[in-house]
């Protein structure tokens, strides 16, 4: 198993945002977490990427316990993520944002300056550029390579964010609502990217997603949460037909 979550829990004040959640993700799977608003989906991502500290349970990545690992080490271990609200450097180009993805634990304008002007760093930068150019080709971003993020359409920014997460060559990619803000056609494109990321790059994907067409199109297995607890797990169709899942979405 690439990722094992065992009896994970976190509490905020009186709210049990994640309550005794367990699941496993195998290498090469596309695994999707669904559930109504506030179910605890993003909180699970924040626990795995170590932004939040769990109050109970274990997180094991590739056989190594990371429950208490510092957040800045997570990318080096092979876990990358995207965010519900795109987090890119607005005034930098696509290329620069992807290069920053090679240094996920650092970043910012200081790093950018260092990478562009220090000759000692230039050689290493060439290696980074090579990898980033591969990603630009892979995600068909060549046309936007030198364009500032601030002028890009939203759909392209989402693809750049995917690219930035891929730039650190993760083994596990956490995608937080990859379809949010996208129209039907862009969502369809996103489903192709997700499949290609798994099939061609061999990256395991765990995503949080609301769009059931996208969920059905790409997921091997689905986990449904409600009030922080697991209410169903299985293939997309089995989970969607589950009575408790239907009830949770109807808000009863
Ligand atoms: P959505 O689909 O709306 O993004 P979600 O399933 O991702 O919802 P979470 O964002 O994980 O839900 O939130 C789960 C619960 O935990 C909510 O009640 C939320 O208000 C609470 N919560 C999350 N983070 C914090 C925090 N830092 N402090 C306090 N409460 C929090």
Boltz pocket constraint, residues with backbone or C-beta under 6 A from the ligand:
constraints:
  - pocket:
      binder: B
      contacts: [[A, 12], [A, 15], [A, 16], [A, 17], [A, 35], [A, 36], [A, 37], [A, 38], [A, 39], [A, 40], [A, 41], [A, 42], [A, 43], [A, 44]]
      max_distance: 6.0
